Amino acid sequence: MRFNRMLLSTTLVVVALVIQVSVLARLHLPGAVPDLLLLTVLGLALVYGHVGGALVGFGAGLLADLAPPADHAAGRYALVLCVIGYLAGLAKPDHGQLKSATGPMAVVVAAAVGSTLLYAGVGALVGDTAARHVGLSSLLFTAALYDLLLAPFVVPGIMALARRAENDPLAEAGGGGGSGKKPDVTAGWLSSGTGLSIGSQRGGLRVKAARARVARAGRIKGVKRL
């Protein structure tokens, strides 16, 4: 992995873990806890691919295993996120361009269910029966629900940051408009989930800047004629 990928991934994973432990874990919601760390790994895997997703997932999971108040064997969540990151990376869109938000949302649901099942399965192998006492079906439903509600606010932003850090032209919402390609849906997905019209605001600023340059050029020509 290149240095910019490592730096961005490390920063995002640390921030997600801090929020996960200090905020989300203390909400005491019924069933599972919204997994911000999982969503961060998914967003990076959908940009970096299966190899990058596996590496980011392993590092994020190992950090979660070692961070307090971890109450399970070290390496357990690292294995889970490594597998999930690899599989999510296989769903990386062609040329890195999202054509619909349906695919990423399906990946989020599958990852939430898969990570819960895998975590419970690994726990059963080492003698951890906590999932049985809570109820596996309840954990699966609430994990998928919470992650699905949180995903529009997290995954598109993570993907946009990852692309921008790599100087990817697809980071611009309308980057493919002039060449006949469809615009990336990431900006639209982000605006639909958060209410922020990022693409339109950026386009409006560009139009205003162009108008200002035209007006300035007209004034300069008028002065020269005089």
PyMOL commands that set and color helices and strands:
alter all, ss='L'
color gray80, all
select helices_A, chain A and resi 3-22+24-26+36-66+76-90+94-96+102-125+130-134+136-165+169-171+186-194+198-225
alter helices_A, ss='H'
color red, helices_A
deselect
rebuild
show_as cartoon
